[in-house]
């Protein structure tokens, strides 16, 4: 079977399969399959699926989340106001 001119479609196993959850990577004529896989990996990283899965792994209370955000904001402010 000729792979060129086809689309490689990868769908995450843990999500419902619909148009929104699929990554479609077009493969051009004469394009190497490794290059298509590299494109897929780049698209996958941009969707932040792994970050979302790690975030959902355990529940954090809203008060803890707000406290962490406040600590991060103080840290960013401290870094931005520091003079070299």
N, C-alpha and C positions, 0 to 999 in steps of 0.2 A: 504494500500500500504506500502511496506517495504522501509524505507528510507535508510537502510544500503546498502553499495555497490554502491550507486548512487553518483552523483556529485551535489552539490548545486551550482547553477550558479546565480550570481547577476550581473546585468547590470545596470549602471547608466542611469537614465531616460533622462538626458539632453544631452547625447552623442549618436552618431550613434552606433548601435549594430554591432560590428564585433569582431574578436578574440582579438584585441588589447585592447578593452575597457571593456572586461568582466573579472570578478574575479571568478576563478574556485576554489572551495574548495572541495577536495575529502573527503568523509565521509567513515571511515573504519567500518568494522563489529563490532558492539557492542559499537561504539563511541556515546557519548551523544550529542544531538543536540545543547545544550548550548556550548559545546566545539567547535563545528563546527562554530557556530556564533561568538565565541571569535576569532577563526582563521581568519574568514572573516573580522572582525573589525580591526585586526592587519594588514592584507594585505591592507585594505582600507586606513589605516593611513599611510602606507609606500608609497602609490601611490601619496600622497599629493594632492588629488583632492580638498579638502576643501581649502587648501592654494591657489591653482590655481583659484578657484572660487572667493575667496576674492580679489585676485590680479586683476582679470578681472572685478570686480564690478564697478570700476571707472578708468578712463584713467588718467595716469600721464605722463606729457610731458617728453621727453628724458632728457632735461636739468635739470628738477627737480629730476629725477631718478639719474642722474650723481652726482648732488649736494649731495643727500642723501648718495650715496655710498662713496663719498669723506669724508663726516662727520663721517660715520661709520668707515672708514679706519683710520682716525685721532684718533678716540676714541679707537679703538683696539690697535693702536700703543702706545698710552698714557698708556693704561692698561698694555701692555706687558713690557714696559720699567720702570714701577713703581717698586720700591724696597720696600719690607715689612719691 
